[in-house]
């Protein structure tokens, strides 16, 4: 392949980095902020590796100018970050916390002063704990709670923010948080998972419609976590298992919002969701998004498993397959992003795709003021080559955002996995640009 350059992607291709409020901001109770489900979850023993908490995290709340200056230094033109629901509405509803609004206005204004375009995510997993105590995503009232919160964000920031994402990875926060219990709020079981799926879909659409109503000219999208899935063998049982896993991982949320309904044929237990679907819901389950954000890191190999309930499929762990791994235990497989792009581009309802997250965690060593993270640099470059290949074949992919700017709090994994282009010493908050950060900067400079 020819030398990879920015110009090969075209002048209208969007480049950036992505972050999330809870993972970087810290200041967990500053200036009127309320408690989120992740604040409550990390306070429980044994929920996060090392007992880590995000009370300080990257201290972005107080040092946001320093990190936005890094964006400018690295020639990164677009910055994706999320709004913390509990900074804006400490109890999830009710009185607006003006200090929280003021904070995000300062972040947005400073981005624009530095020539950096803000891309806002309305919801990146940090549900107010007070709403969780009322049932959280299992409570149908959340459609109204979320719509109200979205309206406040739109009216507070929409005069300067052109690009919006309604939700981040609904399959992850619903599955990990309400079925497996490994993420906040730590609930388990199909009885929680099924109502959550439907209420999330309704909320995603309600939020998008609220943004469109208030900001008719805004660029409105939402993001989905995707994994390229292959069967462990060509046996009929493994192939069928891979189809079921794909329906759960990749199709469960995108298809209803495209107007295609839930993939009940592949996952029959979804038919039990019918009790939560009320008259008129079908009209409120789909929205014509301006773009769809896809977030891909790896592929998964799936085989038939009689003992796995509901989908009779299980993953063959990457470590067992003796393939190159990231610090998350995920296979390094750049071709996955090509397959994912081709798969989602096949939906005629999708207007445009943006890769809103892609990156890798590897063990980083800070030696003499430098972090030579060659593995991450290679990962990003090879993924970009696959994105370019898909684009040259006609896939309408229009942007790429690295996950992430700085090493941060990585949910249940704590501070161990480092995904950043910039190294953070969490004791001193010292930032050090890694080799991958310098490479991305040079690439963007052309």
C-alpha positions in Angstrom: 0.0 0.0 0.0 1.1 3.6 -0.7 2.5 5.6 2.2 -0.4 6.6 4.5 -1.2 10.3 4.4 -4.1 12.4 5.5 -4.7 13.7 2.0 -5.7 10.2 0.8 -8.8 10.5 3.0 -10.0 13.7 1.3 -10.3 17.3 2.6 -13.8 16.7 4.2 -12.7 13.8 6.5 -13.1 14.6 10.2 -10.2 13.8 12.5 -10.2 13.9 16.3 -10.0 12.2 19.7 -12.7 11.0 22.0 -13.1 11.1 25.8 -15.8 10.7 28.4 -16.6 12.9 31.4 -16.4 10.3 34.2 -13.1 8.9 32.9 -11.3 12.2 32.9 -12.9 14.9 34.9 -12.5 14.0 38.5 -13.9 16.7 40.8 -16.5 14.0 41.8 -18.5 16.3 44.1 -17.3 19.8 43.1 -19.6 22.7 42.5 -22.9 21.0 43.2 -22.3 17.8 41.2 -24.6 14.9 42.2 -23.7 11.2 42.6 -23.7 9.0 39.5 -24.1 5.3 39.3 -20.4 5.1 38.6 -19.6 7.1 41.8 -21.7 4.6 43.7 -20.3 1.5 41.9 -16.7 2.4 42.4 -17.3 3.0 46.1 -18.2 -0.7 46.5 -15.4 -3.1 47.4 -14.3 -5.4 44.6 -16.0 -3.8 41.7 -13.0 -2.1 40.2 -9.5 -3.7 39.8 -7.2 -2.3 42.4 -10.1 -0.6 44.2 -9.5 2.4 41.9 -11.9 5.3 41.9 -12.3 8.3 39.5 -12.6 10.9 42.2 -9.6 12.7 40.6 -9.0 10.8 37.4 -7.1 13.1 35.0 -8.3 16.2 36.9 -9.7 17.5 33.6 -12.3 19.5 35.5 -9.6 21.9 36.8 -7.0 21.4 34.1 -9.1 21.3 30.9 -7.2 24.2 29.3 -3.9 22.3 29.6 -5.4 19.3 27.8 -7.1 21.4 25.1 -3.8 23.1 24.6 -2.4 19.7 24.0 -5.0 19.1 21.3 -3.9 22.3 19.6 -0.2 21.3 19.9 -1.0 18.0 18.3 -3.0 19.5 15.4 -6.1 17.6 16.4 -9.1 19.6 15.0 -12.0 17.9 16.7 -12.6 17.0 20.4 -15.3 14.6 21.4 -16.3 14.8 25.1 -19.4 14.0 27.1 -21.6 16.0 29.5 -21.9 14.6 33.0 -25.7 14.3 33.7 -25.1 14.9 37.4 -23.2 18.1 36.9 -26.1 19.5 35.0 -28.9 17.9 37.0 -27.5 16.6 40.3 -30.5 14.4 41.0 -31.3 13.6 37.4 -34.4 15.8 37.2 -35.5 19.0 38.9 -33.3 22.0 39.4 -30.5 22.8 37.0 -27.0 23.2 38.5 -25.8 26.4 36.9 -22.2 25.8 38.0 -22.3 22.6 35.9 -23.6 24.6 32.9 -21.0 27.2 33.4 -18.2 24.6 33.5 -19.2 23.1 30.1 -19.6 26.6 28.6 -16.0 27.3 29.6 -14.8 24.1 28.0 -16.7 24.7 24.8 -15.6 28.3 24.6 -12.0 27.5 25.2 -12.1 24.8 22.5 -13.5 27.3 20.0 -10.9 29.9 21.1 -8.2 27.4 20.2 -9.7 26.5 16.9 -11.0 23.1 18.0 -14.5 21.9 17.2 -16.4 20.4 20.1 -18.4 17.2 19.5 -20.7 16.5 22.5 -21.9 13.2 23.7 -25.1 13.6 25.8 -24.9 10.3 27.7 -21.7 8.4 28.3 -22.8 5.9 31.1 -23.0 8.2 34.2 -26.7 7.9 35.1 -27.6 9.9 38.2 -27.8 7.6 41.2 -31.1 9.1 42.3 -32.6 7.9 39.1 -31.1 4.5 39.5 -32.8 4.3 42.9 -36.1 4.8 41.0 -35.3 1.9 38.6 -32.8 3.6 36.3 -33.1 2.3 32.7 -35.6 -0.3 33.8 -38.1 2.4 34.6 -40.0 3.7 31.5 -40.1 7.2 33.0 -36.5 7.5 32.0 -37.6 8.3 28.5 -39.0 11.6 29.8 -36.0 12.1 32.2 -33.5 11.7 29.4 -35.5 13.9 27.0 -35.6 16.7 29.6 -31.9 16.4 30.2 -31.1 16.4 26.5 -33.3 19.6 26.1 -31.3 21.4 28.8 -28.0 20.4 27.0 -29.3 21.6 23.6 -30.5 24.9 24.9 -27.4 25.5 27.0 -24.7 24.6 24.4 -26.4 24.3 21.0 -25.6 27.9 20.0 -22.0 26.9 19.7 -21.9 23.1 19.3 -22.7 21.8 15.9 -22.0 18.1 16.4 -24.0 15.9 18.8 -24.0 12.2 19.8 -27.0 11.1 21.8 -25.6 8.0 23.5 -22.4 6.1 23.8 -22.5 2.3 23.2 -25.9 1.3 24.5 -25.1 -2.4 24.1 -22.2 -2.1 26.6 -23.8 0.0 29.3 -27.0 -2.1 29.1 -25.4 -5.5 28.9 -22.5 -4.9 31.3 -24.6 -2.9 33.7 -27.9 -4.6 33.7 -27.3 -8.2 32.6 -23.8 -9.2 33.7 -23.5 -6.7 36.5 -19.8 -6.1 35.9 -20.4 -2.3 35.3 -22.5 0.2 37.1 -25.1 -0.1 38.4 -24.3 -3.8 38.9 -27.7 -5.4 38.1 -28.0 -8.8 36.6 -30.4 -11.0 34.7 -32.7 -11.0 31.7 -35.5 -9.4 33.8 -33.5 -6.2 34.0 -31.9 -6.4 30.6 -35.1 -6.6 28.5 -36.8 -3.5 29.7 -33.5 -1.6 29.6 -33.1 -2.4 25.9 -36.4 -1.0 25.0 -36.2 2.1 27.2 -32.8 2.9 25.9 -34.0 2.7 22.3 -37.0 4.9 23.1 -34.7 7.4 25.0 -32.1 7.5 22.2 -34.8 8.5 19.7 -36.5 10.9 22.1 -33.2 12.6 22.7 -32.4 12.8 19.0 -35.8 14.2 18.2 -35.4 16.8 21.0 -32.0 17.9 19.5 -33.6 18.1 16.0 -36.5 20.2 17.3 -34.3 22.7 19.1 -31.2 22.6 16.8 -32.6 21.9 13.3 -29.2 22.5 11.7 -27.1 20.4 14.1 -25.2 17.3 12.9 -26.9 14.6 15.0 -25.6 11.0 15.5 -25.3 8.3 18.1 -22.6 5.7 18.7 -22.5 1.9 18.7 -19.9 -0.6 19.9 -19.2 -3.2 17.3 -17.0 -6.3 17.1 -16.4 -8.3 13.9 -17.6 -11.8 14.7 -16.4 -15.0 13.0 -17.4 -18.6 13.7 -14.8 -20.9 15.2 -15.3 -23.4 12.5 -17.4 -23.9 9.4 -19.8 -26.3 11.2 -23.4 -25.3 10.9 -23.7 -25.0 14.7 -20.7 -22.6 15.0 -21.9 -20.5 12.0 -25.4 -20.2 13.6 -23.9 -19.3 16.9 -21.9 -16.5 15.3 -25.0 -15.2 13.7 -26.8 -15.1 17.1 -23.8 -13.4 18.7 -23.7 -10.8 15.9 -27.4 -10.1 16.4 -26.7 -9.4 20.1 -23.5 -7.5 19.8 -23.9 -5.6 16.6 -27.6 -5.5 15.6 -29.6 -5.2 18.8 -29.7 -1.4 19.0 -28.9 -0.2 15.5 -31.7 -2.0 13.7 -34.6 -0.7 15.8 -33.4 2.9 15.4 -33.2 2.3 11.7 -36.8 1.2 11.7 -36.0 -2.5 11.3 -37.2 -3.7 14.7 -35.4 -6.0 17.1 -33.6 -9.1 15.8 -36.1 -11.5 17.4 -35.6 -14.3 14.9 -32.0 -14.7 15.9 -32.6 -14.1 19.7 -36.1 -15.5 20.5 -35.9 -14.4 24.1 -36.4 -10.8 22.8 -40.0 -11.7 22.2 -40.5 -11.5 25.9 -39.8 -7.7 25.5 -43.3 -7.4 24.0 -44.7 -6.7 27.5 -42.7 -3.5 27.6 -43.7 -2.3 24.1 -46.8 -0.1 24.4 -49.1 1.1 21.6 -47.3 3.9 19.7 -43.8 2.7 20.6 -43.0 1.5 17.1 -43.3 5.0 15.8 -41.0 6.3 18.5 -38.2 3.7 18.0 -36.5 5.1 14.9 -34.8 8.3 13.9 -33.1 9.5 10.7 -29.6 10.2 12.1 -27.2 12.4 10.2 -24.4 10.0 11.0 -23.8 6.7 12.9 -20.7 6.5 15.1 -19.0 3.1 15.1 -16.5 2.0 17.8 -14.4 -1.0 17.0 -11.4 -2.4 18.7 -11.2 -6.1 17.8 -12.8 -9.2 16.4 -14.4 -12.1 18.3 -14.3 -15.8 17.5 -17.6 -17.6 18.5 -18.5 -21.2 18.9 -21.7 -23.1 19.8 -22.3 -23.6 23.5 -25.4 -25.5 24.7 -24.8 -24.2 28.3 -24.9 -20.5 27.4 -28.5 -19.3 27.9 -30.5 -17.4 25.4 -27.9 -17.4 22.5 -26.1 -20.8 22.9 -22.9 -19.2 21.8 -19.6 -18.4 23.6 -16.5 -16.5 22.8 -13.2 -18.3 22.3 -10.9 -16.0 24.2 -8.1 -14.4 22.3 -5.5 -15.6 24.9 -6.5 -19.2 24.1 -6.0 -18.6 20.4 -2.4 -17.4 20.9 -2.8 -14.2 18.9 -1.3 -10.8 19.6 -3.1 -9.1 22.5 -3.7 -5.7 23.9 -3.6 -5.0 27.6 -7.3 -5.5 27.7 -6.8 -9.1 26.4 -8.3 -8.2 23.0 -6.9 -9.5 19.8 -4.9 -7.1 17.7 -6.8 -7.5 14.4 -7.0 -4.3 12.3 -8.9 -6.0 9.5 -11.9 -6.1 11.9 -12.6 -2.4 11.3 -12.8 -2.9 7.6 -15.4 -5.7 8.0 -17.4 -3.6 10.4 -17.5 -0.7 8.0 -18.6 -2.9 5.1 -21.3 -4.5 7.3 -22.9 -1.2 8.5 -22.5 0.5 5.1 -24.8 -2.2 3.8 -27.7 -0.7 5.7 -29.3 1.8 3.2 -30.8 3.8 6.0 -27.3 4.9 7.3 -26.4 8.2 5.6 -22.8 8.5 6.9 -20.4 6.6 9.2 -17.8 8.1 11.6 -15.4 6.0 13.5 -16.0 7.7 16.9 -13.6 5.4 18.8 -10.7 3.2 17.9 -7.5 2.6 19.8 -5.5 0.2 22.0 -4.2 -0.2 25.5 -0.6 -1.5 25.8 1.8 -1.4 28.8 3.6 1.9 28.5 7.0 2.8 30.0 8.0 6.3 30.8 11.7 6.3 30.3 13.8 9.6 30.4 10.7 11.6 29.6 9.6 9.6 26.6 7.0 6.9 26.0 7.9 4.8 22.9 4.6 3.1 22.3 5.3 1.5 19.0 2.5 -1.1 19.4 -0.1 1.6 19.7 1.3 3.6 16.9 1.3 0.5 14.6 -2.3 -0.3 15.7 -3.6 3.1 14.8 -1.8 3.3 11.5 -2.9 -0.2 10.5 -6.5 0.5 11.4 -6.4 3.7 9.3 -5.1 1.7 6.4 -8.2 -0.6 6.7 -10.5 2.4 7.0 -8.9 3.9 3.8 -9.4 0.6 2.0 -13.1 0.6 2.9 -13.5 4.2 1.9 -11.8 3.6 -1.5 -14.3 0.8 -2.1 -17.1 3.2 -1.6 -18.0 2.9 2.1 -19.2 6.3 3.2 -17.0 6.7 6.2 -16.3 10.4 6.9 -14.3 10.6 10.1 -11.9 8.9 12.6 -11.6 9.7 16.4 -8.8 8.0 18.4 -9.7 6.6 21.8 -8.3 8.5 23.6 -6.4 11.7 24.3 -5.0 11.0 27.8 -4.6 7.8 29.8 -7.7 7.7 32.0 -10.0 5.7 34.3 -11.0 2.7 32.3 -14.2 1.7 34.1 -14.0 -1.7 35.9 -10.3 -2.0 34.8 -9.3 1.1 36.8 -6.1 2.8 35.8 -4.3 -0.2 34.6 -5.1 -0.1 30.8 -3.6 2.9 29.1 -5.2 4.0 25.9 -4.0 7.6 25.6 -1.9 9.3 23.0 -0.7 11.2 26.1 0.8 9.5 29.2 -0.6 10.6 32.6 1.2 10.2 35.9 -1.8 9.8 38.1 0.2 10.9 41.2 1.5 14.2 39.8 -0.9 14.7 36.8 2.1 15.2 34.6 1.4 14.8 30.9 3.9 13.3 28.4 3.1 13.0 24.7 3.7 9.4 23.5 5.3 8.4 20.2 1.8 7.6 19.0 0.7 11.2 19.8 3.6 12.6 17.9 2.9 10.3 15.0 -0.8 11.3 14.9 0.2 15.0 15.0 2.6 14.6 12.1 0.0 12.6 10.2 -2.6 15.4 10.7 0.0 18.1 9.7 0.5 16.2 6.5 
